[in-house]
Amino acid sequence: MNIVLHEPEIPANTGNIGRTCVATGSVLHLIKPLGFSLDEKHLRRAGLDYWPKLKYFIYEDYGDFLEKNPGAHIYFATTKGRNLYSEVHFRQDDYIMFGKESAGIPEEILIEHPDECIRIPMIGDIRSLNLGNSVAIVTYEALRQTGFEGMNLAGELHRLKWDNI
């Protein structure tokens, strides 16, 4: 799976998302401008020791991202989406784009891809969920749909064994 952050602003969110990407085997794509430096302590703290294990790419802008990923099948996570994230059919090599915390993905991008715009349902007049939470929700649905390939599906206790209980 490929997670794309379009102009992320908050280092802790990106650090948490990087950690999620490592845990899920996803690739992180960061589209500039970034609202922080990649060596910022908040980014490292949120990602803990996972950041060196993260596979990530940085792009100068959206055009650079498209140029370097020709033919990419992209879903655009937005509160304005026509489809629920659980209604689309993800494939393992899909890209899921999330916008910056303050404004989301620019409407100029969304308008070109109405059928690929997906949303997480919420009640009332809530603007949006935290970016890290949104990425986790949609990523795990995409992984569920693709069979959690390559992931640990059974947990183990640290000191005891399940069959000893």
N, C-alpha and C positions, 0 to 999 in steps of 0.2 A: 504494500500500500504506500502511497505517496501523500504526505501532508504538506500543503502549501500555505504559508502565511504571507498575505499581501500587506506589506508595510506594518508589521507588528510594532507596538509602541512600548509595551511594558516588559522589562527583562524577566521578571519572575514568571509571567505567563509563558514566555518562550522557553525558559528553562524547564518548566513543568511539562510543556509539550514535547521538548526534546527527550525528557525522561520517558514519557509515554511512547515516543517513537522507538526508543531503544528497547523497551519492554515488549513492543509488538512487532519488532523487525521492520518498522516503517522508515521510509526515507523522508527527511525534512527538507523542504525547499523554502528559502527565505527571499522575498522580493523586497528590495530597497525602495525607499529609504527605511532604515531601521531606526527606531526611537531610542537606541542604546548601542553600546559597543559590545561585541561578542566576548570581550574579556571582563565585562562588568561583574562585580562580585554578586549581585542579586541573581544574575543569570546562572552563574556557577553554583550558588547556594541552592537554587531551586532544582537544578539538574543534578546536584550532588556529584558523585564520581562517575555519573553516567555520560557526561558530555563528551569525554574522549572516545567513547564507544559509539557515538552517534554518527550516522552517515548523513551528511547534509551538503546542500549546495546553496550558493548565494547568487542572486541575479541583480543586475543594475536597475531593472524595471520590468513591467509586465511584458513588454515586447521582447526583451532579452529572454525571459522565461519561456515564452512561446517559441522563439527561435531555437532555443536549445532543447526543447521537448516537442518536436514536431509530431503531430498526430496524437498527442496526449488526450485521453478521455477524461475530462475534468467535470467534477460536480462542484457547484458553488454554494457553500453553506451560508444562508442569509435568512434573516427574519422575514424577508419579502418573498421567499420561495413559494412556488406553486405546488410542489410535491413535499410530502413528509420524507424525512431521511430514511424511514423504514419502508417506504413504498418503491424505491428505486432498486435496481439490481446491480450491485457492485461486482466488479471483477478485481482480481488480485493486483493488477497493474494500474488501477485507476488512480487519479489525482483528486484530492478533496481540498478545495481552497477555502480559506477562512480570511475574513478581512480584519483590518486594524480595529482595536478595541473601541475607539471613539466614533467610528463612522461606518465600519463594515467594508464590504467590497464596493467599489464605485459602481453606480448604476449604469455607467457607460459600458462596463464589462457585463453586468447582469443582463441588460436588455438584448445582448447578442446571443444569450444562451437560456431562454426561458424554460425549456424542458429539463435543463440540468441544474436549475436552482432548487435547492432543498432546504427545508427548515425543520427545526425542532419545535414541536408544539408547546405552548405555554398558556397559562391562564391570564386573564385580565390584561392590564396595560403594561406589563413588564416589557422593557425594551429588549433585553437579551440576557443570556446566561454569561457567566465568566468564560472567556475564550478557552482556557485550558479544559474546563468542564465540557464545553461544546465539542472540542476536538476529541476528547475521550469518548463521549457518547456516540458520535458518528463513526469514529474509527472502529470501535468495538462492534458496532452493528455491521460495518463492512466486513470485518474479520469473521464475525459469526456467519454471515452469508457465504463467505468463501471457505468455510470449514475450519477456521483457526489453524491453517496449515503451518506446521513447524513449531507450534506453541505447546507448552506443557498444559495438558488438560486435567491432570490429576495432581492434587496437592499432597504434600507429605508433612507430617508433624516433625518438629525439631528433635525432641527427645524420645517420644513414644512412637509406636506403630499403630496404624488404624486397626489392624487385625488383632491387636492385643486388648482391645476394649470390649 
